[in-house]
Amino acid sequence: MSTPAAPLLRVQDLSLAVAHSGTRVVDRVSFTLQAGELVGIVGESGSGKTLAARAIMGLEPPAIRRIGGEIEFAGRSVPAMTPAELRDLRGARVGMVFQEPMTSLNPAMRVGRQLEEGLIRHTKFAPDERRRLIAEMLLRVGIDADAALQAYPHEFSGGMRQRIMLASVMLLKPALLLADEPTTALDAVVQREVIELMVGLARDHATAVLMISHDLAMVARYTQRVIVMCRGEIVEQGPTEQLLRQPQHPYTRRLLAAMPRRSPARAVAAAPPLVDVRQLVVDYGSRRGLFGKGPGKRALHGIDITIQPREVVAVVGGSGSGKTTLGRAIAGLLQPSAGEIRFDGQRLGTTDAAVWRDYRLNCQMVFQDPNSSLDPRMSVGALVGEALRQVPGLSRAQRQARIVESLNEVGLDAGHASRFPHELSGGQRQRVAIARAVIRRPRFVIADEPVSALDMTVRAQILELFAALQERHGFACMFVSHDLAVVEQVADRVIVMQDGRIVEQGSRDAVFDQPQHEYTRRLLSAIPALQASGDGGVRLKWRIEDAGTAAAQAARPLGLIG
Amino acid sequence: MKRFKRRLAPNAWIGGLIVGSLLLVAGVGAFWTPYDPLALNFTAQLAPPGGDYWLGTDEFGRDVLSRLMVGATTSAWISLLSVGCAVLVGTALGVLTGYLRGAVDRVIMAFNDALMAFPGILLALGLMAVLGANRYGIIGALAVAYTPSVLRVVRGSVLSLREREFIDASRVMGNSGLFTMGRHVLPNCVAPLTVLATSMFGWALLAESALSFLGLGVPPPAPTWGNMLAASRSHFDEAVWLGIFPGICISLTLLGINLLGDALRDRFDPRMRGLQ
């Protein structure tokens, strides 16, 4: 790297603390950003990455105090600015894109007005000129300007809203763009489009980008330098390529090692299917008004699935693909409109109560968010033990022994039984949820995005635990996920869904290596992967080489080797 | 025990102290009072506090302290029973409508909204015309007046709770709807309910006073805090203690119950433990 004169942004020994307790949440953080540079901040939740970035705009929450350090933007000290100067800085010089496009646009304001707001505040353009600029920018982000200006945010999908957000920020041609998890809330295919748009726009206007993300692969693909944060401190920073190839700090190595990777294919013994779903249809009735039903929406259009004993079948797809509906219907949480589900050869949903009971005992579910799936008023022991209520003939002592045994199995000890969910970490909570699901020794487990609410390193542990339990108890599993990297690690067979239909299914290796359907290809090419290079580092891997990938390669900023 | 002591918040023991001593006074008052609360003594009309009568006497020479002690029992019973009935009925209906939704929900809520459209005191007045102006009439009237707000609050919490995944988790475990309601839905409604119930207890005390004030409460000569307060009005310029002491009793009780309610809510909610 050359040694340019004055950096655009210089953060020196920045420390932030919780005002009332004095706990440091950002500890002596120093980094610089050159004009036009793309830098990523990577870290898990609680690492202080978002707070550090917000402090650059003077937007730290009121409960957080800056207790030391300096922030200089274009040679001027940000903490020393008056509120009026800060307002001039925000938007005009430093723009920010937030994670959640559903909430970062004002739902009561037309898109045109929202786009105009910044221009009115920060520029002296005439109304005609403003309209021309807005139309140009909307065209650039791929949105039909005529229709969009008069529309409200709810009329757009998440990806479109994030484009509008980008447009509103980039209209002012800021020198620095802060992007806080800009694509985390979006679907895989949309993620790629939005991030490439962001990078493209930043290059057009020579805007520097500070991208905050937990997604290493994404950061690796688009940034020139990476800053790794852990518990408020920067543990390592350097050029992206080098940092990934030769991580120095143990935490960086742990992060890289936690990236999901493909496990060797297993052989699943051929057997009559345990779960056999035929022509499953689910319709959602529209909201019933006072005067009867409106037309419904078909969520699943006749799905056929079989799952063998001991087999892990992953169901992947974007939001709205029907994958979660499918899981819930098979779990019996939703009444299918048509079709049948057979478990162990017996048809469910007939009048035979014994069949249903047997299924209920043998089919369990792990939910996405352990904050929500555990009753906050019950102790861990009671939560796990509740599943045993349906098991006949257990004495109190036997039940207690089973609870402890299950907790041990998921890596918790008997002492955790008296704790409450809020006293546990996210990973521990998900362990409790898994213990609850497996304590009855079910033959079939449905896991609905079981790791998507967890941090990277925790995610790796939970996946490992899940695989170990599956190996030991031999339950069949339906693994619903949007995360291809996770699926690649756990699945024996993969089913790809789109708009309530199965578009492709096959063994994991076949689907990942020779995708047949167009949608599968798009999914796979949207998400970059990191592959272990053998010496503790990783390198970026393109899952599928396509035209888009080549374009993305070409779009990569200068200064990156390889 | 040590653990319990450490966690006992100041609002718990201050509230407990106030409510406890009031209950004690009411309990004693049921068996013994310094004077007969109904006995007239025309030699000591409007006697100021101090001397033979600690808290003075009213216009008929009746001992204010004795009347307060007996009145405490009546007032406490009326408030407790009316709030208790409202909470029981409102919670049952709220959980039912919130969990079942559909036609049951719509019918009950339409009825509930109609009830809520009346101001509480007006509703109570109308009901007392039917039920009769005695203590059971008051209890019934207040219970009916307060049930709709309990129902609303409970139904609201149930509606948000039933979208949480632990309700689905309970169903996947094979638990029946009734069990799920009792085990998972109801306990999670307790926090908003305690807050509401304690403030309703206060309203009930005041409403009893107001109804007595309007002459619809417990008929004289039986004392309640409310009718004592009401009667004091005509002698306010010459015997200010007649209004002050029942007033102090009502405010102290409200304070104590609110403190206790907050403490109870924190205690019932495992997430709040250890935060103090």
Boltz contact constraints between the chains, C-beta under 6 A:
constraints:
  - contact:
      token1: [A, 331]
      token2: [B, 172]
      max_distance: 6.0
  - contact:
      token1: [A, 333]
      token2: [B, 168]
      max_distance: 6.0
  - contact:
      token1: [A, 360]
      token2: [B, 174]
      max_distance: 6.0
  - contact:
      token1: [A, 365]
      token2: [B, 172]
      max_distance: 6.0
  - contact:
      token1: [A, 367]
      token2: [B, 165]
      max_distance: 6.0
  - contact:
      token1: [A, 372]
      token2: [B, 164]
      max_distance: 6.0
  - contact:
      token1: [A, 372]
      token2: [B, 165]
      max_distance: 6.0
  - contact:
      token1: [A, 373]
      token2: [B, 165]
      max_distance: 6.0
  - contact:
      token1: [A, 373]
      token2: [B, 166]
      max_distance: 6.0
  - contact:
      token1: [A, 373]
      token2: [B, 169]
      max_distance: 6.0
  - contact:
      token1: [A, 374]
      token2: [B, 166]
      max_distance: 6.0
  - contact:
      token1: [A, 375]
      token2: [B, 166]
      max_distance: 6.0
  - contact:
      token1: [A, 375]
      token2: [B, 184]
      max_distance: 6.0
  - contact:
      token1: [A, 376]
      token2: [B, 271]
      max_distance: 6.0
  - contact:
      token1: [A, 377]
      token2: [B, 187]
      max_distance: 6.0
  - contact:
      token1: [A, 377]
      token2: [B, 188]
      max_distance: 6.0
  - contact:
      token1: [A, 377]
      token2: [B, 270]
      max_distance: 6.0
  - contact:
      token1: [A, 387]
      token2: [B, 173]
      max_distance: 6.0
  - contact:
      token1: [A, 390]
      token2: [B, 174]
      max_distance: 6.0
  - contact:
      token1: [A, 420]
      token2: [B, 270]
      max_distance: 6.0
  - contact:
      token1: [A, 422]
      token2: [B, 271]
      max_distance: 6.0
